[in-house]
Amino acid sequence: MLCPILIIGIGNPSRGDDALGPTLIERLEERFGGGNLGVELLTDFQLQVEYALDLRGRELVLFVDATVACESGVCFAQLTAATERGYSSHALSPEGVLAIYRKLEGREPPASFGLMIPGESFELGAPLSPLARAGLELAQEFLLARLEQPQVAAWQAELGPLPGGLAHLRAMNGRL
């Protein structure tokens, strides 16, 4: 049976803070122990064209990834389909996956969101940085609350940076 919610954690677990997406998925798997929460969890190093097929029959889709671009801390955004110039196995964005879905299916993709967690250390073999660990805690708490209200309107009401920003995350480092 197809789950109405799909969460995709993107990143390379061997490259420091790039592991944020897969690490959050691992935490959800541990917490729910494989029980049916109406959510399918996937991870991959990078998005592929084939992920457009995984969007079929979904009500909500969430892409979780590390970022260096969200200066306000952990960010939650609604995503829209955006055609990319070319499709590369190394540069497909969530918006690109949505555009492929739209082209394949001839209709708009399911409501899709991005949960971006700030990172600063992406070297091969590096552990999660203190900033990434703090952002991961905040993102996990936020996502668990969203899963309690899995409706598009409820998720749309939460768009934007999560409270606290980078200064808050840096202050959290000492408490983790």
Secondary structure, 3 states (H helix, E strand, C coil): CCCCEEEEEECCCCCHHHHHHHHHHHHHHHHHCCCCCCEEEEEECCCCCCHHHHCCCCCEEEEEEEECCCCCCCEEEEECCCCCCCCCCCCCCHHHHHHHHHHHHCCCCCEEEEEEEECCCCCCCCCCCHHHHHHHHHHHHHHHHHHHCCCHHHHHCCCEECCCHHHHHHHHHHHC
